[in-house]
Amino acid sequence: MKRLCLFLVAFATLSATAHAQASISYVLVPTINPGVTVTKVEMVRTDLSLRDVQATYVADGKSGLDQTPTTLRAYVGPSTSRPNPLLDLSPILPSGGMVMLAPVAGLDTVEVSMEVEQGPVRTAWKLPLLAETDFFPAHSTVYVLNLVKATDAASNLQLYNIGPLAASCNVKVLRPKGSVIEERDGITVPAMGVTGIPDILSQVPAATAAGINVAVTCDKPFYALGAYPATNRWDTQVEYPVTQLPTGLNAVVLDSRPGTFFRVLKGNSDLHIAVNLDPHTDYHSLSINFDAAVKDPNSFVVFRNVIGMFRFGGRRFGKTLYFGSFENFDKQKYVIDLGTPFIETTLKRNFPLVGGHTYHFSITLDNDRRSLHYVITNKAGGVVMDLLGGLYNDFNVFQGNAPIIEMGLGGIADGAYFPPYGWAFQNLEIVATK
């Protein structure tokens, strides 16, 4: 797919030398349901002929010391960037666990995207891609956030150990306010291995629950990851660890523009809004709310750009994308780009935005949960789209560069991307929590 400059991230810097020995990377994969995920790794290489990666899959309850590696080969992805090939882990990844990657020298790992089902992708999440030093120190405590229990599915928990000896771990299941529901001690994680706990919420008394947190500590360097393997694939979630529970949050209004603040016209079809974040603050969430009075096009269009958020500085075209969203008018399809520059992970939903109608947009980015929640409702409050996916890029200020929200488009791009002429954007409010 051809893509707007707004919706691209900067071209990868080739910093490794051809003679440098590539280090081992660890991909941590949550347990969803066998056969429903596609897991892709973006690579970067100094020599276009490099493509071999030794990949070792470690299943739940197993040790990597007992596994035999498989040779996988990187391929050029849909972006056609030859220095940035992709690696598909799906052939060796029947379910969750850990994959250890050892590329040939000069070929390095960059990021991982897990897509749930295809045609369309139901949801997608960025997976941890770790070096040995990225695991949490022994005897520290981390909190896996927002585990979910429903009548037909419940979150699970996976514990990872990359040391040469088995680890012993303690797990506490916590109510949203912090009191303990259940404690499990002496959980063994094999050397260089994984232990899955599928029934981690079995002692939660309610039939349905959300916002459950799990505290984990181990006597060896470790990592912990949760997953909600929803029966309805669209609701699948990955649940990540943090070193401190996010409590006592304060909401700050960063921007408020009542009434019509932007009408998309020829000669005035592109609005940039700087998000006024404090560069010295680590924010938890950012919410963008606005209304859009939609008008049908009076001439040929393919895609109409609605809203995206990016910052300057990044791996492609000098930008990093948080999300981009646009409408395919003729196909009545809405597309959300999650910001992977070369994997090109996008989520698509089929519905029309009908001219003459006003819709409310609510977009929430959560740094702790690493999630993007994008909701569109009609004037009566009925849900048109409710999409939950991964947040692939932390939105805090980075090296002096804060996020910029873009509505509309400055002109026609690639003969396919158009401004939403005639639309009126109204009642903007941007709120951050810290």
WOLINVEN-V522830 format. One record per backbone hydrogen bond with DSSP energy under -1.0 kcal/mol. CO is the residue of the C=O (numbers start at 1). NH is the residue of the N-H. Records with the same first field share a line. If there is no record, write none. Layout:
# WOLINVEN-V522830
CO: NH ; NH
This chain:
# WOLINVEN-V522830
5: 8
10: 316
13: 15
17: 20
25: 101
26: 130
27: 99
29: 97
33: 36
36: 117
38: 115
39: 89
40: 113
41: 87
42: 110
44: 108
47: 50
51: 74
52: 104
53: 72
54: 102
55: 70
56: 100
58: 98
59: 62
62: 194
63: 66
64: 67
70: 55
72: 53
75: 86
77: 80
81: 84
83: 45
85: 43
86: 75
87: 41
89: 92
90: 93
97: 29
98: 58
99: 27
100: 56
101: 25
102: 54
104: 107
106: 46
108: 44
111: 42
112: 127
113: 40
114: 125
115: 38
116: 122
123: 116
124: 390
125: 114
128: 28
130: 26
131: 134
132: 135
136: 222
137: 140
142: 216
143: 242
144: 214
147: 212
148: 155
149: 209
153: 150
156: 227
157: 197
158: 225
159: 195
160: 223
161: 193
163: 192
167: 189
168: 219
169: 187
170: 217
171: 184
172: 215
173: 181 ; 182
174: 213
175: 178
179: 175
182: 173
184: 171
187: 169
189: 167
190: 193
192: 64
193: 161
194: 61
195: 159
197: 157
199: 202
201: 204
209: 149
212: 147
213: 174
214: 144
215: 172
216: 142
217: 170
218: 139
222: 136
223: 160
225: 158
226: 239
227: 156
228: 230 ; 237
232: 235
233: 236
237: 228
239: 226
240: 145
242: 143
245: 247
250: 434
252: 432
255: 430
257: 428
259: 427
262: 425
264: 422
265: 268
268: 265
269: 409
271: 407
273: 405
275: 277
278: 281
284: 367
285: 433
286: 365
287: 431
288: 363
289: 429
290: 361
291: 426
292: 359
293: 424
294: 356
302: 329
303: 418
304: 327
306: 408
307: 325
308: 406
309: 322 ; 323
310: 404
311: 320
316: 319
318: 313
319: 10
320: 311
323: 309
324: 337
325: 306 ; 307
326: 335
327: 304
328: 333
329: 332
332: 351
333: 328
334: 349
335: 326
336: 347
337: 324
340: 344
345: 338
347: 336
349: 334
354: 357
357: 294
359: 292
360: 377
361: 290
362: 375
363: 288
364: 373
365: 286
366: 370 ; 371
370: 391
371: 366
372: 389
373: 364
374: 387
375: 362
376: 384 ; 385
377: 360
378: 381
382: 378
385: 376
387: 374
389: 372
398: 401
401: 398
403: 275
404: 310
405: 273
406: 308
407: 271
413: 416 ; 417
416: 303
417: 413
418: 305
419: 421
420: 423
423: 264
424: 293
425: 261 ; 262
426: 291
428: 257
429: 289
430: 254 ; 255
431: 287
432: 252
433: 284
